[in-house]
Amino acid sequence: MLNISNQRVDEALLTHYPLKTLRTLPQPESGRRLGRWMLVMLLIGLIVMFLPWQQNLNGEGTVTALTPQDRPQTIQNAIAGRIERWKIQEGQYVKKGDTMLVISEIKDEYFDPRLPQRLDEQLDAKQGSLEATDAKISALDGQIAALKTGLQVKLASARNKIRQSAFKVTSDSTDLLAERKNYQIALDRLERYEKGYKNGLFSLTDLESRRLKVQQDYAKVIAWENKLNVSRQELVNARLDLNTIQADYQEKIAKALSDRSSAVSYRAEADGEISKIRNKISSVDVRRGLYVVRAPQDGYVVRSLKFGIGETIKEGESIASLQPANPSIAVELYVRAMDVPLIQRGREVRIQFDGWPAIQFSGWPTVAVGTFGGEVAVIDAVSSVNGKYRLLVRPKARPSDQPWPKQLRVGSGVYGWVMLDDVPIWYEIWRQLNGFPPSLKEEPKEEKKA
């Protein structure tokens, strides 16, 4: 049975008494066959180890829009008000400018239905006041000019009077000198007559006549001295009058200038108030146009954030959320901080969308099924809240790829792989076992600043 004896076991005995254990023993031929298969598998494994493997960095994210204007937005009211009626419902498609909500005023300063007319009346009154102020300023300008002209005339007259007084003082001084000379001569004659009277040459009558003449000349000297003093006083008074005239006119001119400055200041205030009223009129017109909240762009109303009729809303408060129509779809992937230095703009990305079945071979993207192509468009300069960095990926399909599905919705889940350089499979296994980062053929180039 085991071929250890020259005597053979009868086959009939084997058939009548089956030996199951003997039949389960491996035959020498099956062992050689297994060895051949293992050798073939080993050779195939060695060959596979040298096949190219494309390194990649994976990340998860969501579908978004490439431009901010295509991303979901909230519609806000510019003014506070009370909800009067709704013109939309959730899920409705709206075009730019369509009415979404009508509100009414809640601020008491805008309650007057004839507020624009009241503001126009205030504007007309202020403009009339401004015209009157302009007329007053013109009148004050004329008054100031007249005062300056009168000042020049009065000053010229006062200066002429000063010159006349000076001439009179000079004349009276000359006459006084002449009278003093005559008086001195009369004194000399009187002295001679006194000596002649003592010698008997002149009579007492002649002597008394000379004495009388001396007294008369002395009286004339006193009179001319008084007259000279009066002339000098008139000269001083004339000079004082000149200063007085100048001071009086300067005071009048200063008062007129002060009144003019007040009028100019009032005109400036009136101009400011007119500007405020005009601004208020424009604001009222614009505010009345804001009672109707309109759609900023074409899109779908996703959700109403305020409800009911009669509810008050604050200014700048969100009313509803809107998803713009036909957004430029992109994908935002979040990758680890240690992987960001290996990624540059333009890198190829393979993307798997939630809801679209796919079979992905990350190292062999050409044999993947159900994945879509893209390229890195934006790399955030700062990390997100979770410590990862965001990548924006835009569509870029290979000739063999299908375009991104039109049914994609913003916010749906995405799993992606950023494709790097090719390496042998043995190198990739060795790198993974040692925890080394992916390798690049050359150092990443710095992006040029715009």
C-alpha positions, 0 to 999 in steps of 0.5 A: 500500500505504501510501496514498502513491500514487494507484495501488492495489495489486491485492488478488490480489497481496496474497493471493499475496504476503502481507506479514506486517510490514504486517499487524502495523502498528497501525491508527489505530482500535486506537490510539484504542481504547487511549487510551480504555481508558487514560483510563477506567483513569485515571478509575477509579484517581482514583476509587479513590484517594478510597475509604475505607481502614481503617488497621490494625496487624498482628501475629503470635501464638498461640492462648491462654486468656484466664484463667490457670486455663485455660492449660496447666499442669504438675502437681507433687507436694507431697512427695518420693517414689518412683513406685509406679504410674501411673493415666493415659496421655498424651492421656487426659481426667481429671476434677478429683480423679482419681488420676494417680500414686501415690508412696511415702515416701522420708524415714526419719522417716516410715517407721514405719507406726505413726507417728500412734500414736507421736505420740499417745503423745507427746502424751498424755505431754506433756499429763500432764507439763503437768497435773503442772506445773499442779499444781506451780504451784498448790502453789507458789501455796499455799506462797507465800500461806502464807509471806506469811501466816506472814511477817505473823504473825512480823513482828507478833510481832516488833514486839510483842516490840520494843514490850515490850522498849522498854517494859521499857527505859523501866521500867528507866530509870525504876527506875534514876533512882529508885535513883540518887535514893535513892543521892544521898539516902543520900550526903547523909545520910551527909554529915550523919551524918559532920558529926554524928558529929564534933560528937558528935550521932551514934554510930559505929554510926549512922554505920556504918549510914549508910555501909552504906546508901550501899553498898547503894544504890550496889549497887542503882544498879549492878544497875539499870544492868546490868538497863537494859543488858540491856533495851536489848540485848534491844530491839536483839536484838528489832529484829535478830530482826525484820529476820532474820525478814523476810529469812528469809521473803523468801528463802523466798518468793523461792525459791518464786517462782523455783520457780513461774517455772521451772514456768511456763516449763516449762509454756510449753515443754510447751505449745509442744511439745504444739503441735509434736506436734499440728502434726506429727500434722496434717502426717503426716495431710496428708502421707499424703493426698499420696501420691496425686497428683490432677488439679487440674481437668478437662482432658487429659493432654498429656505425662508429664514423669516416667517409669517405676516406682521413680523418685524425684521431688523435692518440687515437681517437675513430673510431667505437663502438663495442658490444662484442658478448655473453656478461654476461648479468646483470642489473644495478638498481639505488636505493635511498641513504636511501635504500642502507643500507637495501640491501646486496649482495645476496638479491633476485631481481624481474625484469621486462624488457621493451618489456616483458609484466608482472603482478607484485605483489611486496609483493607476488612475487610468484603470479607475471607473466612475471617477472624474478629472480636475485640477487644483485652482486655489490653495488657501494660504491659511489653514481652516478651523480643523487645521487642514488646508482647503484646495479648490478644484475646477473641472479638467477632464481627460479625453477619456473622461466624462464631464462632471455630472450636471446633477451635482448639488452644492454641498454634496460630499466628495472624495479626491486624490491629488495625483503626484509623480510616478514611482515603482510599487516597491518604493511606494510600499517601502515609503508607506512602511516607513511613514515617509512623505511622497517624493517629487522629481524636482522642488516645487516652484514658487507661485508668482504673486499677482 
